[in-house]
Amino acid sequence: MKKKTVGITGQSGFIGSFLTNFVRFVDPAGLEVIDFRESSFRSAQKLQDFVSKCDTIVHLAGMSRGDESEIYKTNIDLTNRLIDALGKTGSRSQVIFASSIHESGQSPFGRSKKESRLLLERWAKKNRAQFSGLVIPHVFGPFAKPFHNSAVATFCYQLATGRRVKLINNSELKLIYIEHLILKIIEIIRKGKSERRIEIAPDVRIKVSDILEKLKSFSALYTKQGIIPDLRCEFDINLFNTLRSYIGENERKVFLEKHKDSRGYFCEMAKAKSEGQFSFSSTGSGVERGNHFHTSKIERICVIEGKAQIKIRKIGEKGTYSFLADGNRPVAIDMPIWFTHSIKNVSQKPLITTFFTNEIFDPAHPDTYHEKV
């Protein structure tokens, strides 16, 4: 069966990269991503070549920060260039446009979003094409750009890197987690139906000050005391995972203290105020485990006997990070979500490794996706 080809303008952005990786690695059934480069907007021919390959186009590219007049001009221009390419190729692609709840206001960004949505709607109606205009609330999640995508991203970055945090605006935010938005977009792609204007419901409505207090409490426990907070709801887990994504590579290593006596030694690996699971493994010399990633599971790994090379790589990127872990100097490694990881025994004796996850393993929903580091 032929796969539906999906092109994503703004593929390298926050939402675009998540959508790309979700289709490629988590939920690829019947879908194939067509690579898009931002430079294509500067070449009519390249943009037409891209459009001609796509059954569905998700238009995410745009400008949200900077000079106000430039924001409006840029966003309208990108939409008109896309419409021109659709017309020149005779495309009848399904088009999904990411607008914003700010379209109800009078800011240049909001006006550009609303007008772009209406421009694409008119094109679709004239050409009898499928179109869905999404009115999206504030989106949060791992790897969002601080001082750009949302206050959540900014707070997480500041707390994780020890910077000063300042509350400027205590408005109420309508928030949706990035994965929930992506699942909605994929559902619309698969249905292939036109829905002129779709208001995406937020996960929560919450004051900025309440978000900051939650993040401060998470940071105080986790980054200062090494304690995983009591995460009683999905929103808290998603917020905590967002905070963890800003922890620097060197700070992912948590050196542990060996309490020695005549019996041997005792080491505290992780403490949690919520439920979780501790596990251990033995790995033969030269053997490698893992090569998988998780999208929500909180995991900490600790080598307690032998030597291991631990590698991690962010999904969708090529660069890898490598840690050498030695049981003679216990160190716990936090595994961020959306990083594929592996552990290899580089010693001659068996490698003994312990694992902590914040949830009990469920074979029906393992949250484990295989991908070579």
N, C-alpha and C positions, 0 to 999 in steps of 0.2 A: 504493500500500500504506500502510495506517495506521501511523503511528509509535507506538512504545511510549512512553508518558509516564512520566517519572521525576521524583519529588519527593525533595528532599534536605533533611532537617531539619539545622540547623547549616550551612546553605549558605554562610554568610559566614566560617566557620572555616577552618583550615588544610587539612584533608582535603576539606571541603565545597566550598571555592572551587576547588581543583584538579579535583575531579570535575566540577563545573559547567563549568569552562572546557574541560576535555578533551572532554566530550560536545558542547559547542557549537562548538568551533573545530578540534579535532584529529580526533575519531572520531565524527562525528554520525550515521552511517548507521543509520537505523531508530529513532533515539532522539530524544526532545524533553524538555528540562528544564522542569518547572513551577516557577515562582518560589515561594520560601518565605520568609516574614519571621518572625523570632523572636517578634514580638508575637502571632503566631497561637496560640501556646501559652497566651496569656492570654485567649483568646476561644474558647469551645467551638464556636461557629458558624463562625468563620474556620478553625479546624482541620478541622472537618468538610467545609467547602467545599474545602480543600486536598486532603484525603484522597480525596474523591469524584472528583478530576481525575486521580488517579495510577494507572497500571498497576503501577508499582513504587515503593516508598518505601524510601529508604536512610536509616536513623535514625542520625544522627551527633551530634545535639545533646546536650550534656551539660556538666557542670562537672567540672574536673579539679584545680583549685587553689583554695585558700581554707579556710574553716572545715570541719573534717572532717565534723561532723554535718550541716552544710549541703550538702556534696557528696553524701552518701548520700541525703538527703531530696530534693534537687533532681532527681537522676538518676532515682530511682524514680518521682517525681511526673511527670516528663516522659514516661516510658514508659507510665504508667497513663493519662495524658491522651491519648496517641496510641492506645492500645488502646480507650479509650472512644470516640474519634472513629471508629475502624475499625468498632466495633460499631454505633454509631448510624447509620452510613451503609450498613451491610450490605456493607462492602468485602471483596473477596477479593483485594486487591492482593498482589503479591509483596513481602515485607518482608525487607530485609537490615539486620542490626544490627551495628554496629561495637563489639565488645567488645575486651578487652585481655588481654595475657598476665598482667597484674596480677590478673585474676580468680581466679587460683590462690592468692593471698595473702589476708590478713585486713584490709587497709586498707579504709576506707570507700569509696574509689573502686573498688577491686577487687571488693568485695562488691556494690556497686551495679551494676557491669557484669554480673557473673554473674547476679544476680537479675533484672535487666532482660532478659537474654537468655532466661532460663527463662520469664519472664512472656510474652514474645512467642512463644516456642516453644509454650506451652500454648494461646495464642490461635489460632495457626496450625493446631494439631492439632484443636482443637475446631471450627474453621470450614473445615477442609480447604483451607487457603490455603498458598501456597508461602512458606517461611521459610528463611533462611540466617543463622546466627550466626557472625560472623567473629572469631576470636581473633587479634588483631593485635599484632605486636612493636612496638618503638619505631620511629616513623616520622621520617625526616629529609628535608629538602629546602628549596628557596628559599622565603623569606617566612614560615617558621615563626616563631612568637612567642618571642623570647628570654625566659628565666626562666619559661617556661610549657610549651612543647611538648616540648623535649628539651634535653639537655646540648649536643648538636651546635649547635642554634640559638643557645644562650647563648654558646658559645665563638666561633662565627663572628661574632656581633654584637660581642663584646668585642674581638676581634682587628681587625676591619674598622674599628672606631671608636677604636682606640688605648687601650682601657680595660684595666685590670689583669685578668688571667685567673688564677683560682685553682681548683686541683683539689681537690674536696671528697670525692668518692667514686670509688674506682678499681675499680668492679665491671665485670663483662663485660656488654656490651650486645648484644642481638639487634636488628639494624638492618635496616630495609627502606626503600628510596628511595620517595618519594611517588609517582612515576610508575609504578613497578612495582605498588604497591598499587592505584592507580587502574585499571590495566589488568586486574587480577584482579577488581575489583568490576564493571567493565564486562562482563567475560566471564560473570560470574554473572548479571548482569541479562539478557544476551542468551540465555543457556541457559534461564532461567526455571524452574530446577529447585530443589527443596528439598534442602538439605544442612544438617542440624540444627546441626552444629558443625564449622566449618572452621578448622583451624589454619593461618594464613598463614605460610609459611616465610620466615625472614629472608634477606636478601642475604648478610650477614656476621655473625659473632660476633667482637666486638673489645673490648679493654679501653678504658676511658675515657681512660686515659693515652696509649694508642697513637693514638686519634683526635686528642687534643690535640697530640701531637707532629707528626702529619701536617699539621694545620691551621697550626701554628706555622711549619713549614717552607714551606708554601704562602704564608703571609702574608709571611714574611721575603723570599721571592723576588719575589712579585708586587706587594705594596703598597709595599715599600721599594726594590726594584731594577727593577721593571717587567718581570720575567722570568716567563713562563708556565712553571709547573713541568713536569717530566717525568711525564705522566699515563699510566701504563702499563696501567691496568685501568679498567673502567667505574665501579667504586666510587670511585676517585680522581677521575675526571671529575665524578661526581655530587657528591662532597664539595667539590671546588673550585668548582663552579657554585653550591653552597649558600653558600660563603664570599663569592663575588662578589656575591650578591644583597643583602648587607648594606652594600656600599660606598655611601657617600652620593652624591647626584647631582653635587655639585661635584667630588668626588674621582674621578668617572668620566673627567674630562678629564685627560689626561697631556701636559703641555706638553713639546715636543721641542726639542732643540738643533740649530740649523743650523750645520754645519761648512762654512764658505765658503772658497773659494780662486778662482783665476783661471778655473777651469772652470765654476764655479757653486756649488752647495751639495750636501751629502750629509746625509741625516737617517735616523737609526735609528728605525723605527716600532715594531717589537715584536721581542722575543727569546723563543725558546721552547726548552726542553729536550726537548720532544716534537715529533713530526712535525706539519706543518701546511701551509697553503697561503696564499701571498700573491697578491693579484690587484689590478688597477687598472681604472679606467673613466674615460671622458670623457662628460660630460653637457652637453647644449645649454642655452642660456639659458632660464630659466623652466621647465625640465623637472624632474619629480620622479621619483625612483626609490624602490624598496622597497615600503613598506606591507605588510610581512610580519613574521613572528616565527619564532623557533627555540625548540625545547624542550630541546636539549642542546648545540647548537653554540656554541663560544666564538668570538666575533667582535670584531675591533677595526677601526675605520674611521678613515682619516686623509685630510683634504683637503690636497692639496699644491699645487694651483693653482686660483685663483678663490675665490669665496665661496659658502658653502652654509648653508642652514638645516636643521638636523637635529632631527627631532622623535621623541620616544619616548612610549609610553603602555603602562602595565601592562594586560595582558589582563584583562577583567572590570571595569576601572575607567574613569572618564571623564577624570580629570586628565591633562594632557600636560606634558612637559618639553621645552623648546626650547633648542638650542645654536646659536650662530652660529660657524661655523668659517671661517677665512680662511687661504689658502695663504701669506700674508705672515707669519703667526704660526702655524706648524704645531702642531696639537693632535690627539691621538688620542682617539677616543671609544670606550669599551667598551660593547658592547651586551649587557645582561643577558638571560638567557633569559626567555621569557614576556613580553617587551616588544615590541610591534609598533613598527617604526621606519621612518622615511622620510628621504630626503635630497633637497633641492631646490636647484637652481642659482639663486642670487639676484643673480648678476652678469651682465654683458653678454658676457663671454668664456667659452669652454668651461671646465667644472669638471672637474678631474682628481682622482680619488679612488682611494686604495689600500685594499685590504681584506685582513685576515688572518683565517683560520679555523684551528682546531686539527685539522681533518680535511680530507682531499681530497674534493672534491665527488663525490657518487654520485647520478646521476640516478634510480636506483631507490629511494633513500632520501635525499631532499634535505633533510629536516628544515626545510622552509620552508613556512609556512602563511600565506596571504594574508589580511590584515585591515587595513582603513584606519585610520590613526592618528587 
